[in-house]
């Protein structure tokens, strides 16, 4: 399979296709734009499937590599490749992108071609982030993907979209400036921009610490970790449904991926030295931000805070430096991609009908939308970590790893399961159960065929990963073991 440039196809097909969708625009050609974007997103998904089929899970080596000269004067190359850490996130990106296109079929009524074109271009750039093995190429994709999301929130967002967009851009861009400085320093030390060369370059303790915090500035904002998390609820509340889905399901995972690809292998000694700080910040995110979710009155804002809490499991698992922790963190990233997408889509379904996200405006929805109520119940339980769903797998492994580290860390993170059940079920009871609250709820209609398809596919994914997680663990196990071995040896 390595004879075919599958990674390049997966990156550039949606980018070029997105440009074609933009050119196909016009109010009299909406069907063309929608159909073309669906074909391109499905084709991209089909291109990524052979990556899984041809992947050798017995090795931690980079596979499907493509290397071409780019800026030879500075040893910059077009270098792509994947391992067990990047493949699951590429598959997640292509899968979620198809559902975003389908779900946006009817609820985006203005500038349809521009919206769908932005979604496709962003998909290609996000896959590029997960596949890039050259630091300059990585940074180009890392920064460029902000532009489509900036436009999606700023043009199709809510009343305060400009404020949310500027805040989103400033937080993420300023953090990335330090990342660029760190990459340039590593280039000066190694003579190359290859990430694999960065993994081997010798660095003393002081330099490792400075680089660790430079990387932290970029990746902590993207996850986001407490206390640089405040941009996320604003961005989610103002973003259209598709934008919220991409933001929660894919873009947040890039922070966790950055820690795995940069912090741990490049500055292993500093990562271990500052693990206590990362564990502390993760516990604050898991518990404190979960408590903040309890008092939210806006459904989107509640789910946004829920995402921050759940991503705290990811950073906690990574910095416990154990196979259970790392694999649990990766499983949590994939699972959260499914569940957060489903939760935001559920909010989008009823928002499209009632044009309000306030929990107090609802009540008794089960009486008029029983199929929707059943599916949302499933996703709410998965978001609470119900055994048998994907939400349980990652959290269970991280808690298991936490016990090996400290009983008190495990006890603290385990309390988040109670908080998660509290805010999820509190929201569900207020919105779904009880008597019909008002005439607007009484007039609601249940899911149409497109909505049933999107939510049904996500329900299958959540249940499938919860019942059969082994294929995911088989993909990443060799890469996780190799990474832990590299970190344990250190560079000092």
NORRANOR-V973496 format. One record per residue. SS is DSSP state (hx for helix, st for strand, lp for the rest). PSI is psi in whole degrees, 0 to 359 (999 if undefined). OMEGA is omega in whole degrees, 0 to 359 (999 if undefined). Layout:
# NORRANOR-V973496
{{SS & PSI & OMEGA} {SS & PSI & OMEGA}}
This chain:
# NORRANOR-V973496
{{lp & 339 & 182} {lp & 349 & 180} {lp & 343 & 182} {lp & 136 & 180} {lp & 65 & 185} {hx & 322 & 181} {hx & 317 & 177} {hx & 319 & 178} {hx & 317 & 181} {hx & 331 & 179} {hx & 310 & 192} {hx & 337 & 176} {hx & 309 & 178} {hx & 329 & 179} {hx & 310 & 178} {hx & 320 & 178} {hx & 321 & 177} {hx & 322 & 177} {hx & 321 & 178} {hx & 321 & 177} {hx & 319 & 176} {hx & 316 & 181} {hx & 337 & 181} {lp & 2 & 188} {lp & 170 & 183} {lp & 138 & 183} {hx & 338 & 180} {hx & 2 & 181} {hx & 37 & 182} {hx & 319 & 182} {hx & 323 & 178} {hx & 315 & 180} {hx & 315 & 181} {hx & 315 & 181} {hx & 317 & 180} {hx & 318 & 180} {hx & 323 & 178} {hx & 316 & 179} {hx & 317 & 182} {hx & 317 & 181} {hx & 321 & 178} {hx & 319 & 178} {hx & 321 & 178} {hx & 318 & 176} {hx & 316 & 181} {hx & 328 & 178} {hx & 324 & 182} {hx & 339 & 182} {hx & 319 & 176} {hx & 339 & 175} {hx & 320 & 178} {hx & 317 & 183} {hx & 324 & 183} {lp & 8 & 184} {lp & 133 & 178} {lp & 104 & 185} {lp & 358 & 182} {lp & 352 & 183} {lp & 151 & 176} {lp & 0 & 182} {lp & 153 & 176} {lp & 137 & 182} {st & 163 & 181} {st & 37 & 185} {st & 144 & 173} {st & 125 & 181} {st & 122 & 177} {st & 143 & 176} {st & 145 & 178} {st & 285 & 176} {st & 87 & 191} {hx & 329 & 182} {hx & 327 & 181} {hx & 18 & 179} {lp & 35 & 177} {st & 130 & 181} {st & 158 & 170} {st & 90 & 188} {st & 117 & 179} {st & 153 & 176} {st & 160 & 181} {st & 155 & 171} {lp & 196 & 183} {lp & 348 & 177} {lp & 329 & 183} {lp & 329 & 183} {hx & 312 & 180} {hx & 326 & 182} {hx & 329 & 174} {hx & 316 & 177} {hx & 320 & 177} {hx & 317 & 181} {hx & 313 & 182} {hx & 326 & 180} {hx & 311 & 182} {hx & 325 & 182} {hx & 322 & 177} {hx & 316 & 181} {hx & 327 & 177} {hx & 317 & 179} {hx & 315 & 180} {hx & 316 & 183} {hx & 336 & 180} {hx & 3 & 186} {hx & 319 & 185} {hx & 334 & 187} {hx & 357 & 170} {lp & 111 & 186} {lp & 342 & 181} {lp & 143 & 179} {lp & 51 & 186} {hx & 315 & 183} {hx & 323 & 179} {hx & 319 & 180} {hx & 308 & 182} {hx & 324 & 176} {hx & 319 & 178} {hx & 320 & 179} {hx & 315 & 182} {hx & 316 & 179} {hx & 319 & 179} {hx & 323 & 177} {hx & 313 & 180} {hx & 319 & 181} {hx & 324 & 178} {hx & 320 & 175} {hx & 323 & 177} {hx & 321 & 178} {hx & 316 & 183} {hx & 341 & 184} {hx & 343 & 186} {st & 132 & 175} {lp & 5 & 172} {st & 134 & 187} {hx & 321 & 180} {hx & 317 & 178} {hx & 316 & 177} {hx & 313 & 184} {hx & 323 & 178} {hx & 311 & 179} {hx & 319 & 182} {hx & 317 & 181} {hx & 321 & 185} {hx & 330 & 181} {hx & 343 & 177} {hx & 330 & 186} {hx & 309 & 178} {hx & 320 & 179} {hx & 321 & 176} {hx & 315 & 181} {hx & 320 & 182} {hx & 315 & 178} {hx & 317 & 186} {hx & 332 & 182} {hx & 316 & 186} {hx & 10 & 183} {lp & 188 & 183} {lp & 194 & 186} {lp & 325 & 181} {lp & 32 & 186} {hx & 325 & 182} {hx & 315 & 177} {hx & 312 & 182} {hx & 322 & 182} {hx & 313 & 180} {hx & 318 & 180} {hx & 316 & 178} {hx & 313 & 184} {hx & 316 & 183} {hx & 315 & 180} {hx & 309 & 186} {hx & 323 & 182} {hx & 316 & 182} {hx & 322 & 177} {hx & 327 & 183} {hx & 340 & 179} {hx & 318 & 178} {hx & 328 & 175} {hx & 317 & 180} {hx & 317 & 178} {hx & 317 & 180} {hx & 319 & 181} {hx & 321 & 179} {hx & 319 & 177} {hx & 315 & 180} {hx & 326 & 176} {hx & 317 & 181} {hx & 330 & 180} {hx & 326 & 187} {hx & 341 & 184} {lp & 13 & 183} {lp & 156 & 174} {lp & 11 & 180} {st & 128 & 178} {hx & 326 & 180} {hx & 327 & 175} {hx & 323 & 177} {hx & 325 & 182} {hx & 334 & 186} {hx & 348 & 185} {lp & 138 & 181} {lp & 133 & 181} {lp & 137 & 178} {lp & 175 & 188} {hx & 317 & 182} {hx & 316 & 180} {hx & 319 & 179} {hx & 319 & 180} {hx & 315 & 179} {hx & 317 & 179} {hx & 322 & 179} {hx & 314 & 182} {hx & 333 & 174} {hx & 315 & 176} {hx & 318 & 181} {hx & 320 & 181} {hx & 321 & 181} {hx & 315 & 189} {hx & 328 & 178} {hx & 323 & 178} {hx & 322 & 186} {hx & 329 & 186} {hx & 311 & 351} {lp & 151 & 177} {lp & 155 & 170} {lp & 137 & 9} {lp & 17 & 181} {lp & 36 & 185} {lp & 355 & 193} {hx & 343 & 179} {hx & 333 & 189} {hx & 311 & 179} {hx & 320 & 178} {hx & 315 & 180} {hx & 318 & 181} {hx & 316 & 183} {hx & 321 & 184} {hx & 337 & 183} {lp & 149 & 170} {lp & 167 & 186} {hx & 313 & 180} {hx & 321 & 178} {hx & 318 & 177} {hx & 321 & 180} {hx & 312 & 180} {hx & 317 & 182} {hx & 311 & 184} {hx & 317 & 188} {hx & 330 & 187} {hx & 306 & 190} {hx & 324 & 179} {lp & 332 & 182} {hx & 342 & 182} {hx & 332 & 175} {hx & 313 & 177} {hx & 319 & 178} {hx & 322 & 179} {hx & 318 & 177} {hx & 319 & 182} {hx & 326 & 184} {hx & 335 & 185} {hx & 297 & 188} {hx & 305 & 186} {hx & 311 & 183} {hx & 330 & 184} {hx & 319 & 180} {lp & 65 & 186} {hx & 322 & 182} {hx & 318 & 177} {hx & 326 & 178} {hx & 320 & 178} {hx & 323 & 180} {hx & 321 & 184} {lp & 16 & 180} {hx & 323 & 180} {hx & 318 & 177} {hx & 314 & 182} {hx & 322 & 178} {hx & 318 & 179} {hx & 314 & 179} {hx & 324 & 179} {hx & 318 & 180} {hx & 322 & 176} {hx & 316 & 179} {hx & 316 & 184} {hx & 315 & 187} {hx & 304 & 184} {hx & 312 & 181} {hx & 328 & 173} {hx & 321 & 177} {hx & 323 & 177} {hx & 324 & 179} {hx & 330 & 182} {hx & 331 & 187} {lp & 8 & 182} {lp & 143 & 178} {lp & 346 & 179} {st & 126 & 184} {hx & 317 & 180} {hx & 320 & 180} {hx & 322 & 177} {hx & 315 & 181} {hx & 327 & 178} {hx & 313 & 177} {hx & 326 & 175} {hx & 321 & 179} {hx & 317 & 179} {hx & 317 & 179} {hx & 316 & 181} {hx & 325 & 178} {hx & 341 & 172} {hx & 328 & 175} {hx & 324 & 181} {hx & 307 & 181} {hx & 325 & 177} {hx & 312 & 180} {hx & 320 & 181} {hx & 316 & 187} {lp & 13 & 168} {lp & 346 & 175} {lp & 51 & 174} {lp & 159 & 180} {hx & 318 & 178} {hx & 318 & 182} {hx & 312 & 181} {hx & 315 & 180} {hx & 325 & 175} {hx & 320 & 177} {hx & 318 & 177} {hx & 316 & 178} {hx & 323 & 178} {hx & 323 & 179} {hx & 314 & 180} {hx & 314 & 180} {hx & 314 & 180} {hx & 329 & 175} {hx & 315 & 178} {hx & 310 & 189} {hx & 316 & 181} {hx & 323 & 176} {hx & 315 & 181} {hx & 319 & 181} {hx & 315 & 179} {hx & 326 & 176} {hx & 323 & 177} {hx & 316 & 177} {hx & 320 & 179} {hx & 323 & 180} {hx & 312 & 182} {hx & 335 & 176} {hx & 320 & 178} {hx & 333 & 182} {hx & 325 & 186} {hx & 347 & 177} {lp & 40 & 172} {lp & 144 & 177} {lp & 3 & 182} {st & 126 & 182} {hx & 324 & 182} {hx & 346 & 179} {hx & 354 & 184} {lp & 181 & 180} {lp & 129 & 178} {lp & 21 & 181} {hx & 332 & 180} {hx & 334 & 182} {hx & 333 & 182} {lp & 341 & 182} {lp & 67 & 185} {hx & 322 & 179} {hx & 316 & 177} {hx & 316 & 181} {hx & 321 & 180} {hx & 314 & 180} {hx & 319 & 180} {hx & 324 & 176} {hx & 318 & 179} {hx & 314 & 181} {hx & 325 & 177} {hx & 318 & 179} {hx & 321 & 177} {hx & 321 & 179} {hx & 339 & 177} {lp & 358 & 178} {lp & 33 & 181} {lp & 128 & 175} {lp & 140 & 184} {lp & 348 & 175} {lp & 164 & 182} {hx & 334 & 181} {hx & 338 & 182} {hx & 324 & 190} {hx & 302 & 184} {hx & 317 & 182} {hx & 321 & 179} {hx & 315 & 181} {hx & 322 & 179} {hx & 317 & 177} {hx & 321 & 177} {hx & 315 & 178} {hx & 325 & 180} {hx & 325 & 178} {hx & 324 & 178} {hx & 334 & 180} {hx & 307 & 183} {lp & 135 & 177} {hx & 322 & 184} {hx & 325 & 175} {hx & 315 & 180} {hx & 317 & 180} {hx & 318 & 181} {hx & 313 & 183} {hx & 331 & 179} {hx & 332 & 178} {hx & 338 & 180} {hx & 336 & 178} {hx & 323 & 176} {hx & 315 & 178} {hx & 318 & 180} {hx & 314 & 177} {hx & 323 & 183} {hx & 306 & 184} {hx & 328 & 178} {hx & 311 & 183} {hx & 328 & 175} {hx & 313 & 179} {hx & 314 & 183} {hx & 316 & 181} {hx & 316 & 182} {hx & 323 & 185} {hx & 318 & 193} {hx & 315 & 188} {lp & 177 & 178} {lp & 185 & 177} {lp & 159 & 177} {lp & 124 & 191} {lp & 325 & 185} {lp & 178 & 182} {hx & 327 & 180} {hx & 319 & 177} {hx & 321 & 179} {hx & 333 & 183} {lp & 0 & 182} {lp & 146 & 174} {lp & 149 & 184} {lp & 178 & 186} {lp & 140 & 171} {lp & 180 & 185} {hx & 319 & 180} {hx & 317 & 180} {hx & 321 & 178} {hx & 321 & 180} {hx & 310 & 184} {hx & 309 & 181} {hx & 326 & 178} {hx & 318 & 178} {hx & 318 & 178} {hx & 323 & 177} {hx & 320 & 177} {hx & 318 & 180} {hx & 316 & 180} {hx & 316 & 180} {hx & 318 & 181} {hx & 314 & 179} {hx & 328 & 180} {hx & 324 & 183} {hx & 323 & 183} {lp & 73 & 181} {lp & 350 & 186} {hx & 318 & 178} {hx & 322 & 178} {hx & 315 & 181} {hx & 325 & 178} {hx & 322 & 180} {hx & 316 & 191} {hx & 352 & 189} {hx & 313 & 182} {hx & 319 & 180} {hx & 321 & 178} {hx & 315 & 180} {hx & 319 & 179} {hx & 321 & 179} {hx & 316 & 179} {hx & 323 & 178} {hx & 318 & 178} {hx & 318 & 180} {hx & 320 & 182} {hx & 329 & 179} {hx & 326 & 178} {lp & 188 & 180} {lp & 1 & 182} {lp & 999 & 999}}
